[in-house]
Amino acid sequence: MSISVSTTQSGITAEAFEKIEKKLIQAHQKLYDATGQGNDFLGWVNWPVEYDKHEFIKIRDVADKIRSTCEVFLVIGIGGSYLGSKAAIDALNGNFFNELDSKSPRIYFVGNNLSAQYLQDILHLIEKKDICVNVISKSGTTTEPAVAFRIIKQFMKNKYGKQGAASRIFATTDRSKGALKKMSDFEGYETFQISDDIGGRYSVITAVGLLPMAVAGIDIEKFMSGVADGFAEYKEASILKNEAFKYAAYRNILYQNEKKIEILVNYEPSMIFLSEWWKQLFGESEGKEGRGIFPASVNFTADLHSMGQYIQEGERHIFETVIQIKKSQTDLVLPYDEKDLDGLNYIAGKSISYINEKALQGTSFAHVDGGVPNCLIEIDEMNAFNLGKLMYFFMISCGISGYLLGVNPFNQPGVEAYKKNMFALLGKEGFDDLKKTLLF
């Protein structure tokens, strides 16, 4: 088993797990029978075995073309349109991929903020490079990526001319409708499809995530094999055999016991964006109708010197989910020093991975003693297969968990509130109504 869930340090009894199993089975059935709320956005559930194989081949072919043509690959998107691929590239290719991999284009992510400084920095960085662009948006009207794309599109036209720019821009968007699809048809961009029944935060296993991954040199066939393995394993409706059941049960039992904040813990800096992807997945799926576990994250051991104090002794409304990678992709051994001025000879000859593992174990023991329940998610090693399975594991767990909470895990009505106000303030629509609301 490449991914396992241990709740031995959660404080949850076997009886509590048995008590919730019937509800778990019902929630699980809603996912696989498409009978629950949001069932028009469940295309991702069977996607591991039903995805378009012709488009998959096209993704690999286009990625090879980009890798042989471009020095820089810009990915324009926000939320689910970039977090999944960013998480995968960092986790699999390491912390300094752009600086160390001479065979792949440097990959930069834009359109995920409205900072003029960030965008200007990107333009300075790429001005003398050969560029390809992947703009990702189902509608094409999401403000942040739309603003960035208009700037980048003008940059590309100035650099390559209209036709040359069009040959270097690839759009991942709706099959038949929306502003970006219309623009792609007009300008002649090659397109990839975002299925109507797959929401952004569940789209990492589609062209949304796969094209940037393939450009980064990731074996997307192995990634999708891992996703398919998860599909087969997590279909089984048993708390004894289904690790996604265990995880969904763990978090919901604790939520019912007034643990309102879940902290995802990792011990590898390359996993930081996996946490960011996870936060969107659970936060946007569950935070509705006055309900939901608040998803937070920390990167240990660095954050033990900042957030560690609060976790150890702060308000007891938190619990932790710890990700442990059992086998490191690389390692170093601490050398012996004759003078031992730093006092580290007691661990000389030990690997850094071993020391990191003991830090994980010691921290978990301390936090559990301090009243913070822990769940451990163990991964054999970080590779494309296991990452695909891990991401699908979280997606299935999230769907089950949302149904246990009694909310629709596949919509995001609250996200529209800030957009409505922003559009009004920018003069698009609704400004008079906003003035009345704010008592201008």
Protein Blocks (a to p, Z undefined) as FASTA:
>chain_A
ZZdcdfklnopafklmmmmmmmmmmmmmmmmnopaghklmmmmmmmmmmccfklmmmmmm
mmmmmmmmpmbdcdddehjllmmmmmmmmmmnojklmmmmmkbccdddehiaccfklmmm
mmmmmmmcccddddddfklpafklmmmmmmmmmmmmmmnojmlmmmmpccdddfkgcjkl
mmmmmnopacddddfklcfklmmmmmklmmmmmmnopafklmmmmmmmmmmmmmpccfkl
mmklmmmmmmmmmmmnopabdcdddfbfklmmmmmmmmmmmmmmmmgghiacdddddddf
klmmmmmmmmmmmccfbccdddddfbafbdcdddddfklmnopmmmgoiafklmmmmmmm
mmmmmmmmnopacdddddfbacfklmmmmmmmmmmmmmmmmmmnopafkbcfklmmmmmm
mmmmnomnoklmmmmmnoZZ
